[in-house]
Amino acid sequence: MPVSHTIAFLPAPADIPTGVDVDTIVADVRDDGVSAPAADVAGLQAVVTRAESEGLTLRIVVLEQNPARDSQLRDIATDVGEQEGGTVLVLSPNWVGTYSDSLPRVAVEDAQDRAYTGKAVDSANQFLDAVIEPDAPYGLITVGVVLLVGAGTAVAWRRRSRRAAETVADRG
């Protein structure tokens, strides 16, 4: 009798870098929204406060060294975000990782792309600026383009109709 094998695809477990203790980070973030080297804490707390004034719960984690893979920053952000909620920005000297339970992933990743400065406070400010900047009014732009195309079509149709009528009148 043949043996059947069932293969189950499970999500990969979070890949947290060796030496990073997420429980310590969460405890640090819990009191002021920031887990970072002392020199950056005050500046990052100001970014967290500014985010709150914009209606966004922001948590910022700064690692002093890059992990082995940049994806590990996203895993840290996800762990912190799942425990504390909000939007989490994790910075290392050369990489950025993010998580958000309230913002669309595309918005967070776009903001993440703007946060590569190598300076924690500057990166956090640029990230926040990108997240809170208003989107272009694509709905209004679409309506405007449709109306413009419709008007152009109506004008062209009207001219063509007049020319056709003139041609018939000239023959008759």
N, C-alpha and C positions, 0 to 999 in steps of 0.2 A: 504494500500500500504506500503510495507516494506521500511524502511529508510536505505540507505546505508551510511556507514561511510568510509571516506577516511583518511588513516593515512599517514602523511607526515613525513619523517625522515629528520630532519634538523641538520646540524652540531652544536655541542654544542658551545655556545659562549665562548670566552676566559675567563678564570678564573684567574683574577688578584687579588693578595692578598690585603686585606684591608690595607690602609696606603701606598700603592705603587702607585705613580703617573707616569704613562708611559709617559705623555707629558713632565714632568720634566726630566725624564731619557733621552728621545729623545733629548731634548734641550741641555742637558749636553754632550751627546755622539756626538752631531753634531760638537762641536768645536774641540775635540781632540781624538774622538773614545772611550772615557772612561767615565763611570759614576761610581764612587767608593769613599770610604772614602779617605780623603786627604793623609793618610799615604801610600796608595797603588797606587796613581795616577801616580807618576813618573815611577815606575817600570812597570805598565801596559801600559803606553804610549810607553815605550821601546819595549814591546811585539807587540803593534800595528804597530810601525815603522818597526820592523823586519818582520812582516807579509806583510806589503806593499812592502818591498824589495823582497819578495818571490812571489809577484803578487796577494796577497790575501787582500781583504778589510775585516778587523776584527774590530768588535765593542765588547767592554767588559763592562759588568755591574756587579757590586758587591753589594749584599745586606748584611747588617750587621746581619740580623736574617733569620733563615729558615722560609719559608712560611708554611702554614698548610700541603700542599702536594707538593711533588717534581715536579709534572707535572705543577705547577703554574710557575716554572722557564722557562719551555719551552714556555708557553703562553706569558710570558714577552718577551722572545727572539723573538718569532714570531711577536709580535706587533712592537717591535723595528726594526726588520729586514724588515718588510713590509713597514715601514715608511722611513728607512734609507738605506736599501739594504745591501748586503754583508753577511758576516758570523757573527753571534752574539753568544757570550758566556756569560751566566748569571751564576754567582757563588753566593752561600750562604755558611755559615759555613760548611754544611755537604752535599750539593747537587749541581748538575750542570744541566743546561738546555741549549739547543742550537737551532739554526736555521741557515739555509744557503740557499741563492738563487743561489749559484754557485757550491756547492759541493754535491755529492751524500749523501743521508741521512745515508747510512751505514758507510761511511767514517767519517761523523760528529759524529755519535753515538759511533763508535769505539774510536775516539779521546776523546770524552766526558768521556768514561769509564776510560781513563788514567788520567783524570784531577781531581780526587778526592784526594786532599792533605790537604785541610783545610787552605791553605795559598794562597791568591789570585794570587800573582805574579808567584809562583811556578806552580800553577794549569794552569794559562794562558800559560806559557811557555811549559808545558807538552802537553797541548791541541794543541798548534801551531806545536810543534815537530811532533806530531802524524799525524796532517793534511798534513804537507808538506813532510813527509818521502816518498820516492818513493815506489810504489807498487812492489811486486815481479814480475818478468817478466813471468807471467803465460803462455803466448802464447809460448814463447821459451821453457819453461819447458814442456809444452804439446807436442810440436814438438819433443823434445829430447826423451821423453818417448815413443812416437809412433815409432820413428826411432829405438830406442833400442829394443822394442818389435818386430818390423819387422825384424831386424837383427837376433835376437834370433830365431825367427820362421824360417827364411831362413836357418840358420845353422842347426837347428834340422831337417828340411825337407831334406836338402842335405845329412846329415848323414844317415837318414832313407833310402833315395833313394840309397845310396851306399851299405848299408847293404842288401837291397832287391836285388840289382844287383849281389852282391857277393853270396847271397844265391841261386839265379837262376843259376849262373855260376858253383857253387859247385855241384848242382844237375844234371847238363847237361853234 
